[in-house]
Amino acid sequence: MEDNPGELWIDQGRDLFYQKRGPRNASLEQCDFGMGPGKLEGAAVRLPRYFADTDRVEDLESRLLTCMTRLQGFDRGQLIREAISAPASRGSDIEALALYVTSRSNGMKVNVTLNHQKEYDMYKAGEYLFYRRSGQTDFGCVQCHGEPDKRIRLQDLVHMTSKAGAQEVASTWPAYRGSHYVVRTMQWRLNDCVWQMRLPDLKYATDYSIALTTYLNRQGNDAVMQVPGFKR
Ligand code: HEC
């Protein structure tokens, strides 16, 4: 993991976090990721989680959307359109911010709790979706990620029904993707797998993705967060 170019995005994300930006000319210092306004240490390892102010379970990226619209006044549709950057670009604001916020939990253990009913429901929905076969190819996540030592072409597929596999997922995103020269987030990763399954495009930060992330991260509890990951 040494010399991971993704490290550069951490600095970019820190700058974006503290700069006064958007129509309301505000920083993100009042954003509450679950530990209190502006408290980033240990916040990412608890996500997704329930937030009373939106009455929703939110993952990191949907929480960023909430804060960037409510505190900074950015347009939600515009943020979503720009959230996933083009390969070999400078990356999007959300990609850099997601990495910066997650990096503040490096060295801490993933600890997704399901104490709130909506957190439990999201987890169960994610579990259901992980095993559900759907679409024209009748694919389920479990077919590619439910056994050890599988691969597509030369790519090893993470075995996510094992503890170690789920932990790898929960502790390495956002990650620098070598073949794209940018940092990628979990929303991007899920969208790419949904595309591989030939399902309709995943709408950014919708419950389908939050459910799957809740399921996978919870399965990965106790992994030690270490971002940016480094992916092919
Ligand atoms: C057709 C096979 C296939 C299906 C079905 C599939 N994936 Fe994937 N998945 C892949 C491939 C290929 C990769 C990337 C491997 C690489 O590039 O090294 C991947 C990578 C991932 C990763 C990142 C693993 C890591 O490196 O940390 C996650 C998370 C993931 N998939 C989740 C899912 C989920 C959730 C579903 C169901 C919605 C799903 N996948 C369905 C093929 C699939």
Boltz pocket constraint, residues with backbone or C-beta under 6 A from the ligand:
constraints:
  - pocket:
      binder: B
      contacts: [[A, 129], [A, 130], [A, 139], [A, 140], [A, 141], [A, 142], [A, 143], [A, 144], [A, 145], [A, 152], [A, 155], [A, 156], [A, 157], [A, 158], [A, 168], [A, 169], [A, 172], [A, 189], [A, 190], [A, 193], [A, 194], [A, 196], [A, 197], [A, 212], [A, 231], [A, 232]]
      max_distance: 6.0
